[in-house]
Structures are given as structure tokens and as C-alpha cells.
Amino acid sequence: TDMATNVTQENNKVTIKINIQEDGANVNLDGATDIHGDSGGVTFVLLNSDGTKRIQKDASDTSITSDSNGEVALVLAAEDLDMAGTWYVQVGFTLGTFSGWTEPKEFKVDANLRPA
């Protein structure tokens, strides 16, 4: 299972939107749950490149924003991604007889050029 990733920042919030895909087509997530079986969202795991910071968010913190398009979202406070560099994101979910994880995708976090 693959995914297309979009990361945006606005008003001190970082939104990660992902379209979950299989063989290039969006997966219909109608009835999907997080990896623990909780409904309403999926499981997101984020990890920085040296493995020193890991963030996991489950159904209560995530959303399925479009069942038919396989779109899921996670909104974080900007300070959650407080380390510049390469990060990896992976999504876990259960749907029917499938329970597993997408392939990890990488994204970049730039250093803040403004003084704190």
C-alpha cells in the first residue's frame, strides 16, 4: 500500500494529508479503523531520520477526510515537528480483512529562520 503525501503549515499548525493508494488508485476507506480497531481515523507514525523523536497518533487525533478518495489527515502543533531535517510518515489501518501499514514516505522539515 502506497500513499501520496501533502504537508502544509498554517497558524502554528502542521497538517499532513495522505491519499492511501493501491496500484496507483486511491483506496476506498469506508469502514476503516485505526490499527487498534478504533473508528473515526487511522494511525499515523512519524519518525525523524536519526530515530530520536517518534510521534504516534491514533483515531482520536486523526481523521478520514474522504472515504472514497482514501484521504486521511493529521493536524499537529508546529512545535511537534521541532527538529529540522528528514522525517518519515507511515499510516496504519484496518479495513475488512486487511490490517497493516502503508510504505513509509519521507518529507522535509526546514529550520525556522525567524528568531523564537
ChimeraX commands (.cxc) that place a marker at each C-alpha (Angstrom):
marker #1 position 0.00,0.00,0.00 radius 0.5
marker #1 position 1.43,3.34,-1.08 radius 0.5
marker #1 position 0.45,6.94,-0.45 radius 0.5
marker #1 position 0.70,10.48,-1.78 radius 0.5
marker #1 position 1.75,12.99,0.88 radius 0.5
marker #1 position 0.99,16.71,1.32 radius 0.5
marker #1 position 2.39,18.66,4.30 radius 0.5
marker #1 position 1.33,22.27,4.94 radius 0.5
marker #1 position 1.81,24.75,7.78 radius 0.5
marker #1 position -0.62,27.48,8.73 radius 0.5
marker #1 position -1.31,29.33,12.00 radius 0.5
marker #1 position 1.21,27.27,14.02 radius 0.5
marker #1 position -0.43,24.03,12.90 radius 0.5
marker #1 position 1.05,21.44,10.58 radius 0.5
marker #1 position -1.42,19.41,8.51 radius 0.5
marker #1 position -0.35,16.14,6.94 radius 0.5
marker #1 position -2.78,14.86,4.31 radius 0.5
marker #1 position -2.26,11.49,2.72 radius 0.5
marker #1 position -4.07,9.67,-0.06 radius 0.5
marker #1 position -3.73,5.95,0.53 radius 0.5
marker #1 position -3.28,4.11,-2.76 radius 0.5
marker #1 position -3.00,0.57,-4.05 radius 0.5
marker #1 position -1.54,0.06,-7.54 radius 0.5
marker #1 position -1.86,3.81,-8.23 radius 0.5
marker #1 position -5.58,4.00,-7.34 radius 0.5
marker #1 position -6.98,5.60,-4.20 radius 0.5
marker #1 position -8.22,3.07,-1.63 radius 0.5
marker #1 position -11.86,3.42,-0.50 radius 0.5
marker #1 position -11.58,3.70,3.29 radius 0.5
marker #1 position -15.29,3.32,4.07 radius 0.5
marker #1 position -15.37,1.34,7.33 radius 0.5
marker #1 position -11.63,1.69,8.06 radius 0.5
marker #1 position -10.38,1.93,11.64 radius 0.5
marker #1 position -7.02,2.73,13.20 radius 0.5
marker #1 position -4.57,-0.12,13.72 radius 0.5
marker #1 position -6.14,-0.83,17.15 radius 0.5
marker #1 position -9.69,-1.12,15.75 radius 0.5
marker #1 position -10.89,2.32,16.91 radius 0.5
marker #1 position -13.20,4.00,14.39 radius 0.5
marker #1 position -13.12,7.55,13.03 radius 0.5
marker #1 position -9.49,7.71,11.97 radius 0.5
marker #1 position -6.29,5.83,11.28 radius 0.5
marker #1 position -2.91,5.51,12.99 radius 0.5
marker #1 position -0.11,7.91,11.97 radius 0.5
marker #1 position 3.51,7.30,12.96 radius 0.5
marker #1 position 6.16,9.98,12.34 radius 0.5
marker #1 position 9.87,9.45,12.92 radius 0.5
marker #1 position 12.81,11.78,12.41 radius 0.5
marker #1 position 15.77,10.49,10.40 radius 0.5
marker #1 position 18.04,9.64,13.33 radius 0.5
marker #1 position 15.25,7.93,15.27 radius 0.5
marker #1 position 15.43,10.21,18.30 radius 0.5
marker #1 position 11.86,11.53,18.02 radius 0.5
marker #1 position 8.78,9.39,17.33 radius 0.5
marker #1 position 5.18,10.61,17.26 radius 0.5
marker #1 position 2.20,8.25,17.13 radius 0.5
marker #1 position -1.40,9.44,16.80 radius 0.5
marker #1 position -4.43,7.16,16.66 radius 0.5
marker #1 position -8.12,7.55,15.67 radius 0.5
marker #1 position -8.95,10.16,18.31 radius 0.5
marker #1 position -6.29,12.52,16.85 radius 0.5
marker #1 position -6.65,11.75,13.14 radius 0.5
marker #1 position -9.44,11.83,10.57 radius 0.5
marker #1 position -10.53,10.14,7.40 radius 0.5
marker #1 position -11.33,13.24,5.35 radius 0.5
marker #1 position -12.60,11.44,2.25 radius 0.5
marker #1 position -13.57,7.75,2.39 radius 0.5
marker #1 position -13.86,7.33,-1.36 radius 0.5
marker #1 position -10.56,9.09,-2.14 radius 0.5
marker #1 position -8.56,7.35,0.57 radius 0.5
marker #1 position -7.68,10.70,2.15 radius 0.5
marker #1 position -6.62,10.86,5.79 radius 0.5
marker #1 position -5.31,13.80,7.79 radius 0.5
marker #1 position -3.38,14.60,10.93 radius 0.5
marker #1 position -3.08,18.08,12.43 radius 0.5
marker #1 position -0.11,18.70,14.73 radius 0.5
marker #1 position 1.07,21.74,16.64 radius 0.5
marker #1 position 4.05,23.23,14.78 radius 0.5
marker #1 position 6.30,22.51,17.77 radius 0.5
marker #1 position 5.62,18.76,17.43 radius 0.5
marker #1 position 7.96,18.79,14.42 radius 0.5
marker #1 position 10.65,20.75,16.20 radius 0.5
marker #1 position 13.66,19.09,14.58 radius 0.5
marker #1 position 14.74,20.18,11.10 radius 0.5
marker #1 position 15.65,17.52,8.60 radius 0.5
marker #1 position 14.14,14.42,7.05 radius 0.5
marker #1 position 11.08,12.87,8.65 radius 0.5
marker #1 position 9.16,9.73,7.74 radius 0.5
marker #1 position 5.41,9.17,7.95 radius 0.5
marker #1 position 3.54,5.89,7.82 radius 0.5
marker #1 position -0.18,5.15,8.18 radius 0.5
marker #1 position -1.68,2.03,9.76 radius 0.5
marker #1 position -5.29,0.97,9.38 radius 0.5
marker #1 position -7.67,-1.96,9.38 radius 0.5
marker #1 position -10.16,-2.40,6.55 radius 0.5
marker #1 position -12.04,-5.65,6.09 radius 0.5
marker #1 position -9.51,-8.48,6.31 radius 0.5
marker #1 position -6.54,-6.11,5.82 radius 0.5
marker #1 position -4.71,-4.79,8.85 radius 0.5
marker #1 position -1.33,-3.22,8.21 radius 0.5
marker #1 position 0.80,-0.26,7.25 radius 0.5
marker #1 position 1.49,1.83,4.19 radius 0.5
marker #1 position 5.02,2.15,2.90 radius 0.5
marker #1 position 6.89,4.94,4.74 radius 0.5
marker #1 position 7.16,8.28,2.93 radius 0.5
marker #1 position 9.69,10.96,3.67 radius 0.5
marker #1 position 9.19,14.69,3.94 radius 0.5
marker #1 position 11.44,17.60,4.91 radius 0.5
marker #1 position 11.10,19.92,7.88 radius 0.5
marker #1 position 13.00,23.17,7.37 radius 0.5
marker #1 position 14.61,25.12,10.19 radius 0.5
marker #1 position 12.68,28.20,11.25 radius 0.5
marker #1 position 14.58,31.25,10.05 radius 0.5
marker #1 position 12.77,33.61,12.42 radius 0.5
marker #1 position 14.04,34.08,15.96 radius 0.5
marker #1 position 11.81,32.39,18.53 radius 0.5
marker link #1:1,2 radius 0.2
marker link #1:2,3 radius 0.2
marker link #1:3,4 radius 0.2
marker link #1:4,5 radius 0.2
marker link #1:5,6 radius 0.2
marker link #1:6,7 radius 0.2
marker link #1:7,8 radius 0.2
marker link #1:8,9 radius 0.2
marker link #1:9,10 radius 0.2
marker link #1:10,11 radius 0.2
marker link #1:11,12 radius 0.2
marker link #1:12,13 radius 0.2
marker link #1:13,14 radius 0.2
marker link #1:14,15 radius 0.2
marker link #1:15,16 radius 0.2
marker link #1:16,17 radius 0.2
marker link #1:17,18 radius 0.2
marker link #1:18,19 radius 0.2
marker link #1:19,20 radius 0.2
marker link #1:20,21 radius 0.2
marker link #1:21,22 radius 0.2
marker link #1:22,23 radius 0.2
marker link #1:23,24 radius 0.2
marker link #1:24,25 radius 0.2
marker link #1:25,26 radius 0.2
marker link #1:26,27 radius 0.2
marker link #1:27,28 radius 0.2
marker link #1:28,29 radius 0.2
marker link #1:29,30 radius 0.2
marker link #1:30,31 radius 0.2
marker link #1:31,32 radius 0.2
marker link #1:32,33 radius 0.2
marker link #1:33,34 radius 0.2
marker link #1:34,35 radius 0.2
marker link #1:35,36 radius 0.2
marker link #1:36,37 radius 0.2
marker link #1:37,38 radius 0.2
marker link #1:38,39 radius 0.2
marker link #1:39,40 radius 0.2
marker link #1:40,41 radius 0.2
marker link #1:41,42 radius 0.2
marker link #1:42,43 radius 0.2
marker link #1:43,44 radius 0.2
marker link #1:44,45 radius 0.2
marker link #1:45,46 radius 0.2
marker link #1:46,47 radius 0.2
marker link #1:47,48 radius 0.2
marker link #1:48,49 radius 0.2
marker link #1:49,50 radius 0.2
marker link #1:50,51 radius 0.2
marker link #1:51,52 radius 0.2
marker link #1:52,53 radius 0.2
marker link #1:53,54 radius 0.2
marker link #1:54,55 radius 0.2
marker link #1:55,56 radius 0.2
marker link #1:56,57 radius 0.2
marker link #1:57,58 radius 0.2
marker link #1:58,59 radius 0.2
marker link #1:59,60 radius 0.2
marker link #1:60,61 radius 0.2
marker link #1:61,62 radius 0.2
marker link #1:62,63 radius 0.2
marker link #1:63,64 radius 0.2
marker link #1:64,65 radius 0.2
marker link #1:65,66 radius 0.2
marker link #1:66,67 radius 0.2
marker link #1:67,68 radius 0.2
marker link #1:68,69 radius 0.2
marker link #1:69,70 radius 0.2
marker link #1:70,71 radius 0.2
marker link #1:71,72 radius 0.2
marker link #1:72,73 radius 0.2
marker link #1:73,74 radius 0.2
marker link #1:74,75 radius 0.2
marker link #1:75,76 radius 0.2
marker link #1:76,77 radius 0.2
marker link #1:77,78 radius 0.2
marker link #1:78,79 radius 0.2
marker link #1:79,80 radius 0.2
marker link #1:80,81 radius 0.2
marker link #1:81,82 radius 0.2
marker link #1:82,83 radius 0.2
marker link #1:83,84 radius 0.2
marker link #1:84,85 radius 0.2
marker link #1:85,86 radius 0.2
marker link #1:86,87 radius 0.2
marker link #1:87,88 radius 0.2
marker link #1:88,89 radius 0.2
marker link #1:89,90 radius 0.2
marker link #1:90,91 radius 0.2
marker link #1:91,92 radius 0.2
marker link #1:92,93 radius 0.2
marker link #1:93,94 radius 0.2
marker link #1:94,95 radius 0.2
marker link #1:95,96 radius 0.2
marker link #1:96,97 radius 0.2
marker link #1:97,98 radius 0.2
marker link #1:98,99 radius 0.2
marker link #1:99,100 radius 0.2
marker link #1:100,101 radius 0.2
marker link #1:101,102 radius 0.2
marker link #1:102,103 radius 0.2
marker link #1:103,104 radius 0.2
marker link #1:104,105 radius 0.2
marker link #1:105,106 radius 0.2
marker link #1:106,107 radius 0.2
marker link #1:107,108 radius 0.2
marker link #1:108,109 radius 0.2
marker link #1:109,110 radius 0.2
marker link #1:110,111 radius 0.2
marker link #1:111,112 radius 0.2
marker link #1:112,113 radius 0.2
marker link #1:113,114 radius 0.2
marker link #1:114,115 radius 0.2
marker link #1:115,116 radius 0.2
view
